[in-house]
């Protein structure tokens, strides 16, 4: 029997695929979003009586398309339809046999068109591909939700007015758009790897979708940085089962059961490091892949080569200087033995570029705790707690505060 729970699960798993195809057919983001919700509303009415179609995703696309066409006819806007949508309208569709292409990759390339502002392109992609809220995207960019909302509206308008094609570009254009595409895939993965808010640390579906798209991208464009990003995502996600305990609490890297790391993902990823490090100038994703590989190859936390990792973070900062990279560099410096200098750097970041960044205050707190400055550490954990929107993260901060106050 079809239930609302079943349809809700289908929405969670497949709504972005349906939306991407509707955007391609209807050539209108807002109309496609309305069509998506109309399709699921129809499913809630029809499926309990008629049963779930053999190909529910195709059924939702066809239903959403018909709903949108009806709306366009009522407003005399049929000309907005793409030729393919018109062809679909005039032909009898076997929705159970309908083949849906991978429109999500096409949508990413559309959103990453060079005529769009880079920040707006990334925000639009995260909203449409991942169904992230403006608040979640704002957290990723350390900015205000209203700013993100404005970027998304402007990007949609630009795509519509400029007639930006909904397609993966030819090889001569791929290189120009690739850096943005990689950035967006990494943002998608990071939200899955460490959710910015909610009840769970990991959003598995987002992380796995980013990895799936990364694999497709390596087939489309086998460049070192593409391999580097895929390798980085696979290695980080290989630790997923060890990063939380049975209660959903955070388990730090040094305390994780490494036998629980996914060996199949590690085996797929490690050969990619060689491809990522080809050429005289390794890119940022290649460097990060090399760092992740050192963690994956260490048999225990004690065996980790932190001096080498610190050197790689220095190389990463030289290639891609940013406050967040500098924060990671400082943490690696502390792990390599120089806590005092690391604390100076992190303390400055929490007072300047990263004042509202929870991980920066948590890193400062951890350094202070390791140095025995427990009262100061507790204060920094409180600052991190105030900035966190994620339940497991909040539990971790409270636990550390209690430990510092007891000792």
N, C-alpha and C positions, 0 to 999 in steps of 0.2 A: 504494500500500500504506500502511496506517495504521501509524504508528510511535509509540513513546513520546514522541519529540520533537514530533510533530504534536499529540498530546494535551496535552503540557506547554505548547505555544504557545497552544492553545485555552484552557487554564486561565488563563494569563496575560492573555489578551485578554478573556475572557467570564465568568470565574468570579464576578465581583462582580455581574454582571447576573443570573446564575442564582441566586445567593444572595439577592439582593434580592427576586426573585419567590418563592422558597421561603419567605422570612420572611413575606411577605404571605399566602401560602397556609396556612402551618403555624402562624402566630401564635406562633412560639417561635424565638428566635435560636439557641439551642444545638442544638435539633433540626434546624433548617435547615442549620446548619454540618455536622452529621453527615450529613445527607441529601446535601449537596453533595459531600462526600468519597466517600460511597457511590456516587453517580452516576458520578463520575470513575473510581472503581475498577471499576465495571461496564463503562465505556467501554474501559478498558485490556484487559479480558477479551474483550469482544464485537466491538469494531470491527476488530481485526486480521483476524478471520474474516469478519465480515459487511459490512465497509466502513463508511465514515463516513456517517451519515444526511444527507439533503438539508438538514435544519435541525438541526444538532447541538445548538444552544442549547436548543431546545424539547425535544429528546430527553432532554437532561440534566435539565431541569426535571421532565418526566414521570417519569423513572426515579427521581430523588431523592424526588419526592412519593410514589411507590409504596413505596419503601424506608421512608420515614418512617411511612406509614400502617401498614405491617406492624409496625413497632416500637410504635406506639401501641396497636394491637390486642393485642399480647402483654402490654402493661402495663395494658390496659383504660383507656386514656386517649383514646379516640376523640373524646370531647366537646371535646378541645382544638382540633380542626380547625375552620377557618373554614368558613362555608357554601359559599364558592366551592370550597374544597378537596374538600368532600363532593360537590358537584355534579360536579366533575371526576372523582371516583372512580366515580360511577354512570353516567357517559357514556363512550362510545367516543371516544377522542381521536385526531384526525388530527395527530400531532405535527409532521409536515412542514409543515402549514398553520397551525399554532398561532401566533396573534399575541400577542407578549409586550409589554405596555405598559411605559412607562419607569418601572419600579419604583424605580430608584435615587433619583430626585428625591423620590418618596414617602417612601422610607426616610430621606432627609436630614431631611425635615420631621417625621417621627416622632421621630427622634433629637433634634431641636431643640425638642421640646415644652416649653412654659414650666414645666411641673412638674418638669423635670429640672434638676439643677445644670448651669450653663453649661459648666464644665470637663469634667464627665462626658459631657455631650451631645456635645461636640466630639470627645472621645477615642473614644467609641463609634462615631461616624460615620466617623472616620478608620480605625478598625479594620475596620468592616464594609464600607464603600464602597470603601476604597482598599487593603485587605489590608495595612495598615502594621503592623509589629510593635510591641509595647509599647515596645521600646527606641527605635524611630524616633519614635513619638509623644512619648515622654519627652524626646527631644532637641528636638522642636519646642516643647515647653512648659517646657524648662529645669527638669525635675523628675526624680524617680526612676521607673524602670519599675514597681516594686511599687506606687507611688501610682497610676500609670495603670491597672494591672491591677485595682486595687480600684475605681477610678471606673467602669470598664467593667462589672464585675460588678454594682455597685449600679444602674447605669443600666438594664441588662437586666432586673434584678429589678423595678425601678420600672415599666417599660413593661408587664411581665407582670401585676403585681399591680394596677396602676391601670387596666388595660384601655385604654391609650392607643391610639387608632385609627391604623391604618396607612393614611394618606391625606394628600393635599395639602389643607390646611384651606381653609375658605371665605374670601372676600375680607375679611370683617370680622376674621378672625384672622391674616391674612397679615402685617400690619404688626407685630404683637407678636412674631412668630417670625422676621421677616426679618433682624434684626441677627445672630442666631446662625447662620442659614443662610449669610449672606454671610461670616461669620467662618470657618465650616467650609470653604466653597468656596475661600477664600483660603489656608487651611492646606493643602488638597489641592493647590492650584496650586503653592504654595511648595515642597512636597516634590518635586513634579515639576520645578520650575524649578531648584532647587538641592538635590539629594538629601542627606539628613543622613548617609548612609553608603553604602558600596558602591564599585564599580569605576568608575562613570561619574558625571559631574557632573549630567546631566539625565535625568530619568525621563519621557520624552516622553508615554507613555500617560497618566500621572497628570495632567500639565499639560493635555493635550488633552481629557481627560475633564472637568476643571474648567471649561474653556472651553465645552465642549458643554453642560454643565449650566447655565453662566452664560447662554448663549443662550436655553435653555428658560425660565430665570427671567425674562429680559427680556420674553418673550412673556406670561408669567403675571402679572408685576407690573412694568410699565415705570416704575419709580421712578428718580430721579437716582442714588442709590447703587448700584442694580443695574447701570445703565449704566456708572457709574464703575468698578465692579469688573471688568466684562467688558472695558472699554477698557484697564484696567491690565493684565489678564492677556494680552490680545492683543498689546499693545505690548511687554511684556517677553518674551513667547514669540517674537515676531517676530525676535529676535536669536539664536535657538537655534543656527543653523548657523554663526554667527561666534564663539560663546562658547568653543569648544574647537578645537584644531588637529587635524591628521590623527592624531596620537598620543593624542588625548584629553586633552591638557593645557589648563589654563585660559588663556584669552585675556582680558585685562582690557578693560573698556569702552573706554578711551582708545586701545587698540591694535587694536580689532576692525575688520575690513573691512566697512564699512557698506553696500557694494554687495551683500553676502551677506545683509543683513537682508531678511526676507520682506515684500515690498512689498504683497502682497495683504492680509496681516494688518494692516499699518499703514493701508492704505486703508479697511479695514473699521472700524478702531478710531477714527481721528481724528474722524470726524463724531460719534462717541458722546460726545466730550468736551463738546460743547455741551449735550447732554442731562444730563450729569453735573453741570454747573455751573449748572443752573437753580435759581432760588430764592435767598433771602437768606442761607441758611446752608449752604454746601457741606459735604458730609460728608467723612470721612477718605478714602474710596475715590475720591471725586471729586478731591480734592487730589492724591492719588498718581497718578491718571490724568493730571492736568495736568502733573505732573513728568515722567512717562514720555513725554508728548507733546513736551515740550521736547527731550528726548533724541532722539526719533524725527525731529524736524524739523531738528535741527542737521546740517548737511552734513558736518561733521567734529568731532572732539573739541574742537579749538581754537575752533570756532564755538558751543560750548555756552554758554548764558546761565546761568552758575553763580550770579550775583547773584539772578536771578529764582528759580532752584531753591532757593537758600538761603532766600529769602523765603517760598516755598511750604512748605518744611519747618518754618519757624517757625509758619506757620499750622496745619500738620498737628499739631505738638506742642501747640499751644493747644487743638485740638479733641480730640486723642487722646494725652495725655501717657503715655509709657512709656519705660523705659530703652532699648529697641531704636530707637524713633523718635528719642530724644535722640542716640543713636549716629549715626544717619543724618544728623541735623541737624548734628552736629559735623563729619562727613566733608564735607558740603556747604559748611560754613563754611570748612574748609581749602581746598577747591577754589576758593572765592570769594576766597581770598587771606590768610585769618587762620589760619595754621598753629599759631601759639603758643597761642591761646585754644582752638582745637580739640583740641590735644594735652592741655591741662589737663582738659578735659571727658572725653575718652576715657580718660585715665589714671585719673581718679576712678571712672569706670564699671567699669573692669577690676578695681578694688579693692573695689567695693561690689556693685551689683546684677548685674553681668555678669562675675563672677569666673570662671565656668565656660563662658563663651560664646566660642567660637572666633573668630567674626568681630570681636569687640571687641578681642581681643589682636592679630589680624591688622591691624586698622585702626590701632592704636597703633604697631605695627611699621612700617607703611607711612609714617606721619607722621614717625616718627623717622628713617627712611631718607631721606625727602625733605629733612629738615633736616640731614643729614650725620652724625647720631649713630648710626653703624653698629654699634658694639658693643652699645648698648642695643637697637637694632632687632633684631639677631640674637637677643638674649635673648627679646624679645617674640615673634618668629617661632617660637622653640622652645616657648614657652608655648602658642601657637596650634596648633602641630603636635601637642603632647601632648593637646589637646582634640579634634582632628579624627578622625573615623571614616571619612573619604572619601578614596579613593586619589588622585584628581587634586588635591584640596586639599592633601594631604600632600606630593605632588611639588612643588607650588608653594612651600610653606613651605621645603622642603629647598633648592630652587633659590635662594630669597631668602637663606637662611642662608649658603649658599656664596658668594653675591655679596657679602654684607656682610663675611664673613671674609677675602675676597681683597683688599678695598679698605680 
